[in-house]
Amino acid sequence: MDIDIIISLIFFAFCAGAIDAAVGGGGLIQIPALMNAFPSMAPATLFGTNKLAAVVGTATSAVSFARKVRFEWKLLAVVAVCATISSFGGAASVAMIPKEVLQPFVLLMLIVMAVYTLMKKQFGQVHMAQTVTPKILLLAGLGSLAIGFYDGLFGPGTGSFFIFYFIRYLRVDFLHAAALAKIGNVMTNLAALSFFIPSGHVLFAVGGTMAVANMIGSICGVKMALKYGSGFIRILFLILVTILILRLSYQMFLM
């Protein structure tokens, strides 16, 4: 590869790691960068390479959050197990459910999330002390199953769906929701890689180089999130969801 392509991939991987650490959506940056660098490459190989870079950065941000944000370990276990299992199921169902069927539903959900977050100024600003009851575990499990399945099946906006769901139903703030979402994202990425790697759909040299940049970006993103708190993450969340809405609208109506 030309040196300018390598530099651009490193730059975009760093930016993706920083954004993804706070609100998710790193794939919005990394996947177009890979498509631009390898226009004739099979989509599965691009997605597999993206997952290799992303899982390193996501795991790094999850560890960084764990050092600063208090987690309930039972809750983490439920999120991790349910997200992993359902992500496998989603990947296995890709051929059964056309993406064209999902796009209108996902677009509608993103619009609802954006409007709800914008209208409710206190949404995600207050963290309720967690008592891990069977109801909380059930809600966490159901949400992780649904979102994990979606990530394996389609993918765009997974981190944002995790964050919104955890705030709405587990009553945590944006900071804690972002930290918890990292666990779900790590497991769904690992589930995807368990398919992409054996099938030969990963460029290890490219993905490994991007993984280092993504990891450094994740560290910076977590530091920003912890420094500026839930208000800062809320703004990034709204920006990211708006970009997702515009992207899906373009794909549905203009392509």
C-alpha positions in Angstrom: 0.0 0.0 0.0 1.1 3.6 -0.6 2.2 5.4 2.5 -0.6 8.0 2.2 -3.2 5.2 2.3 -1.6 3.8 5.4 -1.5 7.2 7.1 -5.1 7.9 6.3 -6.2 4.5 7.7 -4.3 5.1 10.9 -5.8 8.6 11.2 -9.4 7.4 10.7 -8.9 4.4 13.0 -7.7 6.8 15.7 -10.8 9.0 15.2 -13.1 6.0 15.2 -11.6 4.8 18.4 -12.1 8.1 20.1 -15.7 8.5 19.0 -16.6 4.9 19.6 -15.3 5.0 23.2 -17.8 7.7 24.1 -20.9 7.0 22.1 -20.3 4.1 19.6 -20.4 4.5 15.9 -16.8 3.9 15.1 -17.8 1.8 12.1 -19.2 4.9 10.5 -15.6 6.2 10.2 -13.6 3.0 9.7 -15.7 1.2 7.1 -15.8 4.1 4.6 -12.1 4.6 5.1 -11.5 0.9 4.3 -13.8 1.0 1.3 -11.9 4.0 -0.1 -8.6 2.3 0.5 -9.7 -1.1 -1.0 -12.5 -0.3 -3.5 -12.4 -3.8 -5.1 -12.2 -5.8 -1.9 -15.1 -8.1 -0.9 -17.4 -6.4 1.7 -17.1 -9.3 4.1 -13.3 -8.8 4.2 -13.7 -5.1 4.8 -16.2 -5.8 7.6 -13.9 -8.5 9.1 -10.9 -6.1 9.1 -13.0 -3.4 10.6 -14.1 -5.7 13.4 -10.5 -6.7 14.2 -9.5 -3.1 14.6 -12.7 -2.2 16.5 -12.6 -5.1 19.0 -9.2 -4.0 20.3 -10.2 -0.4 20.7 -13.6 -1.4 22.3 -11.9 -3.8 24.7 -9.4 -1.0 25.7 -12.2 1.5 26.4 -14.1 -1.2 28.3 -11.1 -1.8 30.6 -10.5 2.0 30.9 -14.1 2.6 32.0 -14.0 -0.4 34.4 -11.1 1.3 36.3 -13.1 4.5 36.7 -16.8 3.6 36.7 -18.4 1.3 39.2 -20.0 -1.8 37.5 -22.4 -4.3 38.9 -20.7 -7.6 37.8 -23.9 -9.6 37.6 -25.3 -7.0 35.2 -22.2 -7.1 33.1 -22.3 -10.9 32.9 -25.9 -10.9 31.7 -25.2 -8.2 29.1 -22.1 -10.0 27.8 -23.6 -13.5 27.6 -26.9 -12.4 26.0 -25.2 -10.1 23.5 -22.7 -12.8 22.4 -25.4 -15.5 21.9 -27.8 -13.3 20.0 -25.1 -11.8 17.8 -24.3 -15.4 16.6 -28.0 -15.8 15.9 -28.1 -12.5 14.0 -25.1 -13.4 11.9 -26.7 -16.8 11.1 -29.9 -15.1 10.0 -28.4 -12.6 7.6 -29.5 -14.5 4.5 -33.0 -14.9 5.8 -33.9 -11.2 6.5 -33.2 -8.7 3.7 -31.6 -5.5 4.9 -34.2 -3.5 2.9 -36.8 -4.8 5.4 -34.8 -3.6 8.4 -33.8 -0.1 7.1 -37.1 1.7 7.5 -37.6 0.2 11.1 -34.0 1.2 12.1 -34.5 4.7 10.6 -37.7 5.2 12.6 -36.1 4.0 15.8 -33.1 6.4 15.4 -35.5 9.3 14.8 -37.5 8.4 17.9 -34.2 8.2 19.9 -33.0 11.5 18.7 -36.3 13.3 19.4 -36.7 11.7 22.8 -33.2 12.6 23.9 -33.5 16.2 22.5 -36.8 16.9 24.1 -36.0 15.4 27.6 -33.2 17.6 28.7 -32.6 15.5 31.9 -32.5 12.2 30.0 -29.2 10.5 30.8 -28.1 13.2 33.1 -28.8 11.4 36.4 -27.4 8.1 37.5 -29.7 6.0 39.8 -28.0 3.8 42.3 -28.2 0.3 41.0 -29.8 -2.5 43.0 -29.4 -5.5 40.9 -32.9 -7.1 41.1 -34.3 -9.9 38.9 -36.3 -7.3 37.0 -33.1 -5.3 36.2 -31.3 -8.4 35.1 -34.3 -9.4 33.0 -34.4 -6.0 31.3 -30.7 -6.0 30.7 -30.9 -9.5 29.2 -33.8 -8.8 26.9 -32.2 -5.6 25.6 -28.9 -7.2 25.0 -30.5 -10.1 23.2 -32.4 -7.8 20.9 -29.5 -5.4 20.2 -26.9 -8.2 19.9 -29.1 -9.9 17.3 -29.4 -6.7 15.4 -25.7 -6.2 15.4 -25.1 -9.6 14.0 -27.8 -9.1 11.4 -27.3 -5.5 10.3 -25.1 -3.4 12.6 -25.3 0.4 12.1 -26.0 2.3 15.4 -25.5 -0.7 17.7 -23.6 1.4 20.3 -26.3 4.1 20.2 -29.1 1.5 20.7 -27.2 0.0 23.7 -26.7 3.4 25.3 -30.3 4.6 24.8 -31.7 1.3 26.1 -29.5 1.3 29.2 -30.5 4.8 30.1 -34.2 4.3 29.4 -34.6 1.0 31.2 -31.7 0.6 33.6 -31.9 4.3 34.8 -28.2 5.1 34.4 -26.6 8.2 33.0 -24.9 8.6 29.7 -21.5 8.0 31.2 -22.5 4.7 32.9 -24.5 3.7 29.8 -21.5 4.2 27.5 -19.3 2.2 29.8 -21.9 -0.7 29.9 -22.4 -0.5 26.2 -18.7 -1.2 25.7 -19.2 -4.6 27.2 -22.0 -5.5 24.8 -20.0 -4.2 21.9 -16.9 -6.2 22.8 -18.9 -9.4 22.8 -20.8 -8.7 19.6 -17.5 -7.9 17.9 -15.9 -11.1 19.1 -18.9 -13.1 17.9 -18.6 -11.5 14.5 -14.8 -12.3 14.4 -15.5 -15.9 15.2 -17.1 -16.0 11.8 -14.9 -13.7 9.8 -11.5 -15.1 10.9 -12.2 -18.8 10.1 -13.7 -17.9 6.8 -10.6 -15.9 5.8 -12.3 -12.4 5.8 -9.7 -10.5 7.8 -6.6 -8.5 6.5 -4.5 -9.1 9.6 -1.7 -6.6 8.7 -4.1 -3.8 7.9 -6.4 -4.6 10.8 -3.6 -5.0 13.3 -2.1 -1.6 12.3 -5.6 0.0 12.6 -6.2 -1.7 15.9 -3.2 0.0 17.5 -4.5 3.4 16.3 -8.0 2.5 17.4 -6.8 1.5 20.8 -4.9 4.9 21.3 -8.0 6.7 20.1 -10.2 4.8 22.6 -8.0 5.8 25.5 -8.3 9.4 24.5 -12.1 9.0 24.0 -12.5 7.5 27.5 -10.5 10.3 29.0 -12.7 12.9 27.4 -15.8 11.1 28.4 -14.7 10.9 32.0 -13.5 14.5 32.1 -16.5 16.1 30.6 -19.2 13.7 31.8 -22.7 12.9 30.7 -23.5 16.3 29.2 -20.6 16.0 26.7 -21.6 12.4 25.8 -25.2 13.5 25.3 -24.1 16.0 22.7 -21.9 13.5 20.9 -24.8 11.0 21.0 -27.2 13.4 19.3 -24.6 14.2 16.7 -23.9 10.5 16.0 -27.6 9.6 15.8 -28.2 12.5 13.4 -25.4 11.3 11.1 -26.9 7.8 11.2 -30.3 9.1 10.3 -28.9 11.1 7.4 -26.8 8.1 6.2 -29.7 5.6 6.3 -32.0 8.2 4.6 -29.5 8.7 1.8 -29.2 4.9 1.3 -33.0 4.4 1.3 -34.1 7.4 -0.8 -31.2 8.6 -2.9 -29.1 5.6 -3.9 
